[in-house]
Amino acid sequence: MALLASSEGGMEIEEVATHTPEKLHTFWIDPITGLDATQAGQIAARIGIPASSVNDAATILQGLYRAFVETDALLAEINPLVLTTDGRILALDAKFDFDSNAQYRHPEIVALRDLDEEDPDEIEAAKFDLSYIALQGDIGCMVNGAGLAMATMDIIKLYGGHPANFLDVGGGANQEKVTEAFKLMLRNSKLKAILVNIFGGIMKCDVIAAGVVAAAREVHLAVPLVVRLEGTNVDIGKKILAQSGLPVISANDMADAAEKVVTAAGRS
């Protein structure tokens, strides 16, 4: 477990890492023993806390660590940590990101959720167990698996396109989930094409192909659709797409898929 600390408060830590990396310090914490007073004091001193205030800073850092562990957080951040003119240490602002898989253990945290502060499309996606994040581009992406989704967005960029979203349908996609995925992407008025990139492991290619066909018909898809399938039952899946009567653009691999969807979106 790592704790990052810097004297450069009140700004994005990524900016510190980029422009003044020597002011960003990483401390490794043993999860068995936790953050003890000695190590917390060392951290405080490293970021320039005066000796007379180190103990107070150490207490706050230990409290931050305990809060991180006890709430099953993925991120716990104090920014800024302030030294007042009379030597007091104050945490003026804090940010937490909680592990959604552990929310069942923390109903008191779930009760604080304010849906008005969240993207309505992401809320809708969560209802169908879809991982969706809207982006600024015009090429929709529907992929199974977060790693493959990231790679798909990267290769679209490589070929000159701009992804419109991150959308991971997971390993248990069915027709309903695929349909809702299409509906989410089509909410984007800038959408010019869609790339479906599926690796059939747990999710069989014929199942996803049937779902794509049904979903495309239900939403009356009017933008170009490029589909790349690979894995279990891939030949059956491709046959389903070919016999669907839909103008599906079939791709052989990721490079082929990226090139075709960028072309379909009118970027080359």
C-alpha positions, 0 to 999 in steps of 0.5 A: 500500500502506498501513500503519496505526499507532497508539499505542493498542496492545492493542485493536481498531483499529476502536475507535481509528478510531471513538473516537479517530481522531486517534490512528490514522495512515495511511502510504502505502508505495511498493511499488517502493521499499518501507519505507525506514529514514527513513519507518519512523523517521517512523512510529515517531516519530508514534506516540510512540516515544522518539527513543532507541528510534526506530531499533529500532522502525524495524527492526521495522517494516521487518521487518514490511513485508518479511514482509508482501510475502515471504509474500503476506500480505493483512494483517500486524499487530503488536499490541502493540508494546511499549516496555520500561522499559529502552528496548527495542522488542518485538513481543509478538504478531502476526497474519497473513492470507495470500492463499489464491491465493498459497498454492501458493508457500508450502508452508511456511505451508500446513503450519502450518494447524491445521484444529482451529482453523477452523470445520468448515463452512467447511472442508467448503465449501472442499472444493467451492470454496464461500465460506461463513461462518456468521452468527447469523440464520435466513435462508440465502443462496445467491448467485453472486458476493461483491458480490451476496452482500453486497448480498443480506444487506444487503437482507434486513436492510433488510426486517427479516430476519437472514442465517444465512450468507454463501455464494458458489457462484461462477461455475461452480456445478453440481448437486454444488456447489448440493447441498453448499451446501444441505447446509451451510445446513441444518446450521443448526438455526435455519434458517427459510427460504432465499433463492437469488439468482442473476445469470446471467452466466457461470453460466446461470440454467437450469443453476442452476435445474436444480441447485436443483431436484435439490438440493432433492429430494436434501436433502428441503428442508423450509423455504421456498425463495425464488428470484430469477433474472436474466440469461442464460436466465432464462426457461428457468430460471424454467420449470424451477422452475415445472415442478419441482413444488416449492413454490418462491417465485419473486421478480422482483427483490431487493426482492421476494425479500427481502420474500418470504423475510423473510415466509416466515421468519415475521418479518412 
